Amino acid sequence: MIINAKIKWMIPMLAALLLAISGCSSNAAVNEKKPKDSSPEQNPQSISIMLDWYPNAVHSFLYAAQKNGYFAKQGLEVNIQMPADTNDALKLVAAGKVDLALSYQPQVLMARGEDIPVTSIAAIVRHPLNHLMVPEGGSAKSPKDLVGKKVGYSSIPLYEAMMRTMIKHDGGDPQNVDMIDVGFSFIPAISTNKVDAIIGGFINHEQLLLAKEGHPMTAINPTDFGVPDYYELVLVASEQGLTEKQALLKKFITAITEGQQFVAENKQNSLSILFEHEDQTSPLDKEIETKSLDILLPLMDAGEQVFGYQDPASWSNVRDWLVDNNLLPEDIKAEDAFSNL
């Protein structure tokens, strides 16, 4: 009878113990089913961007954002690509082959004039890098001095229109200048006196290289002679991509804004990161890229606005100038060509 009493007393305790064990097991099972980590860094979304050229100082903000984890922090895995042809980027974006591309403000408008549905979502370099260049100390001091002389360019109608606008604005006859197609061989063309000036070369590249090779150039800013102040480099998406991936694109801009801030505050570290991505077919010169970055940073600064902000007046001015120079149909609207995210 004593044994039976003990058994009866122990039964409730055993039941409680079994219930507790069962509860622990259930909790353990639930815990095992939880995802280990659902943070953006563990589940990144892929996005691709095509550069305008081979990697150089102007792209430092992208590589800084990638190296320092700013893209990862936004839940992005970014594939940075180099173009096989500089004319391909906008068409590839429009076709959905890449999500983003770096291009030029006038080209975005002109592409829309050809029914290529692309939209600029950020201004990267806010002022022209393409300047008219004449030999330092030479006879040409301003655009009108080139009347009756040879100007080398890369057979791009935009550059020819810039040259003629500058000469006309300076009081010269824009039709009395010999435009010579030198392809992209600006440096040999001007250094061997094949031409008297070049337009299409950049102040952060060709001018620096020419100076290093013993051919210093005077750069004449086109905005001082009637050409509207345009964005040299812009970030471009397709119209469809802007509609379907707007949240993703905003995250990208947040990351590159942080990348640009890092570059501005850490120039040498940023250049070291850039050199990790040097293209072997287009080797970089540390001295040139250092000077290039010094030129670029002020031109990329949006002042009181956020990095990448686009002024509607800029788009309107460039659009009107392109129409006036027969480079754009009149029905193309400036406001359709850009979007501030």
Summary of the structure (lengths in Angstrom):
residues: 341
radius of gyration: 29.0
end to end distance: 83.9
largest distance: 127.5
contacts: 1107
relative contact order: 0.17
helix: 48%
strand: 16%
